[in-house]
Amino acid sequence: MQNIKGSILSGYLNTIPNVPQVQLIGHGHLTNYHGIPDVTLKHGHHSSFHRTRIPPEEEQNPSNGVTPTRFFRWHMDAALYDLSPPKVTTLYGVRVPHGPKQVVWYGDQTGTGIGDELPVPLGTTAFVSGKTAFEILPPALKSVTIRARAKYAPKPFAWIKDAKAMSTGLGIVSEGLEKNFDELEDWDEAKVKTYPFLWKNRITGALHFMVHPCAISEIFIDPLPAQVTARDAHMYPDGAHITDLKEVRTLVHQMQRPAIAPNLVYPHDWNEKDLMVFHNRGVMHTVVGLFREDDLRVFHQCNLAATDEPTGPSEEDKLRILGA
């Protein structure tokens, strides 16, 4: 596993010594656990990562009796530097606390600051489909995604360590809080990753919109193929290289926000000994929820490493989507 010291991931993952491929995650205190003498597991709470937060008094004494919470950070499991994204992630529920349902407040609409809402089980892991994320886009944005590539920052999770996220957990607020690249510990340009926006399932042929909204730093958009004649209907017909970070994030958020609408999110209701195996190159996910101090949540996470890179759309895919 890549060294996460000094990154936003530090503190959430604990390697099990005898099986270093497996990470111990969750919430609460453990002693003498699989070779770990003493550890306090840390569940991601939005107050540590988001620019804004739900008022603590509303969390502790909700006005409608249902505890509000947020999506923490939407992502696929990937270092996005040096290593190829795992194809599969497994999650195993060893200890699962139970309690009343909570409600996700999206918080990205004006007025009440609540916005969309989604009832969720306590401590759920929420998922959205990359395939659906692409298929629901309007034609103009489909045209961009099929031609676009995301360049990720070197050591991206150290790069954004001091930055803060949107209330939906879907990307970073642009405030200039990222580290300068020359402030990052020794890194190699050859290990920086650039991936297509769309990752192709080699079995089904489906295209999955898979961009990490927190880690992206630049966008490359190829020009329209010569076969496309109705150029005025497309954004960036001549292609583009977008380096302004706020513009990059605004465009990605415009594309991804529809995919986390409440009716498109699957919040898994965990039980002890549930084993979840999911296609890490096809879905995005996030931790969710607010635990009491005495709640204990113990999970094992394992990413199945890959030696190949995600495959993007073929030329035939591009011409089909672009209407050529």
N, C-alpha and C positions, 0 to 999 in steps of 0.2 A: 504493500500500500504506500502511496505517496506520502511524504512527510507533510502533516497538516499544521505543524507548529507555526504560530504567527498568522493563522488564517481564521476566517469566520467559522470553520469547522472544528477548530480546537475547542475541547471541552465537551463536545457532544459524542465523540466516538472513543471507545475504549477497547483496545485490542486484547482478545483472550490469549494469554501467553502460549498455551499448548496448541492452539489452533489459530495462528495469526491471520488467517484469511477471514476470520469471523470477528465482527465488531459487536461489542456490548453497548446497547443504547437503551434509553428509557428515562425513568424518573424515580428518585429515592435512593436510600442508602443500603449498600450491600457489604457484607464481610465474608471473607474466605469463599469467594465465588470462582470456581474453575481456575484457581491459581492467582486470582487477584485478591490480595489480603484485605483491602479496604477501598471502597470507591463510592462516591456520590454521583449518581447518574443525573444528567441535566437534560430536561425536556425543553425544546425551544419555545420560549414565550415571546410574543411579538414585541414586548416592551424593550427587549434587548437588541432588536434589529430594525424595527420600523421607525420611520420619522415621527409618526404620531402614535398614540396609544388609546385604548379604551380606558376611561377613568377607572382607577382602582375601586372607587366606591360602587361603581356600576357592576364590576366583576364580583365584588364581595356581597353586595345586596342589590341584585338586579331588580329593576323597577317592575318588570313583568313576571318575575319568578324564574326566568330562564337565564342561566349564565351566558353572557356573550363572550365570544372568542374570535380569533382570526386565523386565516391560513398563514402559516409561518413563512415559508419560502418555496415557491414552485420551482421544480428542478427535475432533471434526469440525473442519475448517479454517474458522475464522470469527473475526472480531474481536469479535463479540458486543457491539459498541458502535459506533454511527453507521452502519456499513456492513452491507449485507445479506449473509448467508452465501453463499459461492460455491456454484453448483450442481454444478460438476465440478472435480476436481483432477487434474492430470497429474504423473506422476513418471517421469523418464527416467534410466536407469542408465548413466552415462558410464564410470565405473571402479567395479568391484565386486570387493572382496577375497573370496577363497575360503579356506575352512578347515574344520575339524571342526565338526559340529553342536554346539550348546549346548543348555541346558535351562532353561526359565523356571521359577523357583520363585515360586509365588504368595505364600507367606509369611503368609497370613492365617488359618492354623489354629494351635492351640496345640500344645505338645509340641515337635516338631523345629523348628518355625518354617518348614518347607518348604511344607507344604500341597499343593495341586494342583501337578502338573508338566506341562510341555508341551515336548517336543523341538522345536527350531527350527533352521533354517539360520542360519549366521553372518550377522548384519546384516539380518535379515528386517524387513519391515514387516508388522505383524499387523493383521488386519481382523476385525470382527464385524458382523453384519447387524442394522440397526435394526428391520427387519421381524420377524426371528426374536425379537429382544429383547422385542418386544411380544407376539408370539403365544404365547410359552412362559410368560407370567405367569399366576398363578392369577386366578380371576375377581375377587376382592376388589381386587387391585392393578391389574388391567385397568380396573376401575371408576374408580380414582384417575387413572390415566394419561390416560384419554379425557376427563376433566374438568379436567385440570391445566394450568397455565401456569407457565413458569419465568421469573422476573425475574432478569436478570443484573446483577452489580455494574457501576458505571461504570468504564470502563477496567479490566476484570476481571483482565488479566494483570499489570498494575502493582499492583492491589489485593492479589494473592496472592504477590507477589514474594518475600516473606520466609517464607511458609507452607511446610509440608512435606506430602508426599503419603503416601497409604496404600501398603503394600507391593505391591499389585496395580496401582498407577498409576491407580486408578479413584476419584479424588476426593482431597480434602484432609482431613488430620487437624485437628480443631477444637481449637486451642490458643490462640486469640486473637492469632495472629501476623499476621493481615491488617491492612492499613493502614486507618485511619479514612477515610471518604469525604472528609473535609475536608483530609486530607493528600495526596490525589491532585492532580496538576496540573489546571489549569482544565478542568472538564468541564461538560456541559450535560445536564440531566435529560431534555430532549427527545430526546437521542441514546441514552439508555439503552434496552436491548432487553428486551422480554418476548415470549416465544414459547410456543406450545403444546408440551406434551411430545411429542405425536405430529405428525409431518410427513407430509402425504399426497402420495403419488406421483400426479401429475396424469395420468399415462399408464395406470398399472395400477390405480389406486385403492387400493393397499396403504398401510397406516399404519405408519410407521417411528418407533420410540422414539428421539428425538434430543435428549438433554439433555447439555450439557457439565458433567460432575460437579465440575470444579474451579472453574468460573466462576459457578455459580448462587448467588444470595443469598437469594431468597425464593420461595415457592410460593403460587399462587392456585389454589384448587380450587372449581369451580362446584358449587352444590347439585344434587342429583338432579332430573331433570325430573319434573314432576307425574305423568307416565304410569307412572313406576316405583313400584310399590306395595310390593314386598318390601324395604323400606328397611333392615331390620336386617342384611341380607346384605352391605351396602356400608359401606366406611370413609368417614368424613366425609360422611354423607348430607345434612347441611345446608350443606355447603361449608366452606371454611376459608381463612384467610390465615396461612401459617406464616412467621414472621420469625426464629424462633430458629435460628441458623445450624447448630448441631449437629443439631437435629431435621430441618432441611432436608436435610442431608447424609446422615443416617441413613436417611431415607425413600428418597432417590434411590439410595443404595447398595443397599438392600434390593431395589429394583426392577432395578438394572442388573447386580448381581453374577452372577446366573444366566447372563447372556448371554455372559460371558467364560469359561465352563467350557471345559476343553481341547478337547472334541469340537466346540465351536462356533466356534473361532478358526481363521481361515485365515492361516498364516504364509507369505508369498510367498518363494519361493526365487529370488533375483535373479540374472540374468545380464547381462553388459554388453550395452547397446543394447536392453534391455527397455524398453518404454514402457507404463506403466500409466495407464489412464484410469478413474477411479472416481466413482461418484455420491456426492458429498460430503454430500448431504442424505438419504442412505439408509444409509450405513455409518459406523462409528467406526473409528479406526485408531490405531496407536502405533508408534514406533520401538522396537527391541529390540536387545540384544546388547552384547557387550564386545569391543572391538578391541585389538590390540596397538598399541604406539606407532608402529610403522613401517607399519601397514596404511594403505592409501589408498582411501577411498570418496568418489566424486564423483557427485553427483546434481543434476539440474535439477528444480525444482518450480515449477509454474505453477497458480494458482487462476483459473478462468474466472469473472470477476465477474458478479454478478447485480444487477438493479435492482428485483426484486420480492422479497417476503418469503415464507418458507415458509407453506404453507396447512395449517391444522389439520383435524381431522375435521369432517364435516358433521353436522347435526342427525340425519340418517338414520343415519349411522355410530354416533353416540352411543346412539341408541335401540336399535340392533341389538346393540351390545356390552353395554348395560345390561339387556338382556332385557325391554324395555318392549313 
